[in-house]
């Protein structure tokens, strides 16, 4: 079970990512620069942190 502090940390990271993306300051995948990070999440089933990406608009 995640703690309240952990949930807050994930929220803070997602807010930072949102602000960066909104201001066109995206964090791109080093190996596939057509994609940038859009969100961080947590899988309780796997007990792992993951991230989602969006494709760069051309």
Secondary structure per residue as TSV (DSSP state, phi and psi in degrees):
chain	resnum	aa	ss	phi	psi
A	1	X	-	360.0	132.7
A	2	X	-	-74.4	146.3
A	3	X	-	-85.4	164.0
A	4	X	H	-60.3	-39.2
A	5	X	H	-61.5	-40.4
A	6	X	H	-64.9	-43.2
A	7	X	H	-60.1	-41.5
A	8	X	H	-65.0	-40.4
A	9	X	H	-61.1	-45.2
A	10	X	H	-61.9	-42.2
A	11	X	H	-61.0	-44.8
A	12	X	H	-61.5	-45.6
A	13	X	H	-60.8	-41.5
A	14	X	H	-67.3	-34.7
A	15	X	H	-65.8	-42.2
A	16	X	H	-62.0	-46.4
A	17	X	H	-60.8	-43.1
A	18	X	H	-58.9	-47.4
A	19	X	H	-64.6	-42.8
A	20	X	H	-60.1	-48.0
A	21	X	H	-63.8	-41.9
A	22	X	H	-59.8	-33.4
A	23	X	T	-94.8	18.2
A	24	X	T	56.8	37.9
A	25	X	-	-120.0	72.4
A	26	X	-	-86.3	153.6
A	27	X	-	-102.5	108.7
A	28	X	B	-90.8	153.2
A	29	X	-	-68.5	127.1
A	30	X	S	-63.4	-37.2
A	31	X	S	-87.3	-20.4
A	32	X	-	-141.7	87.5
A	33	X	T	-72.6	4.1
A	34	X	T	-81.7	-4.8
A	35	X	E	-126.0	143.7
A	36	X	E	-130.7	157.1
A	37	X	E	-70.3	135.4
A	38	X	E	-119.0	-22.2
A	39	X	E	-167.9	150.1
A	40	X	E	-112.6	142.3
A	41	X	E	-142.3	-179.5
A	42	X	E	-138.1	133.8
A	43	X	E	-102.8	110.1
A	44	X	T	-67.8	-31.2
A	45	X	T	-64.6	-43.6
A	46	X	T	-94.1	-12.7
A	47	X	T	56.6	49.3
A	48	X	E	-136.5	148.0
A	49	X	E	-90.6	138.9
A	50	X	E	-133.6	169.4
A	51	X	E	-134.8	152.6
A	52	X	E	-108.6	152.8
A	53	X	E	-125.6	160.7
A	54	X	E	-125.2	152.3
A	55	X	E	-82.1	139.1
A	56	X	-	-64.4	135.1
A	57	X	-	-80.8	133.6
A	58	X	-	-103.8	360.0
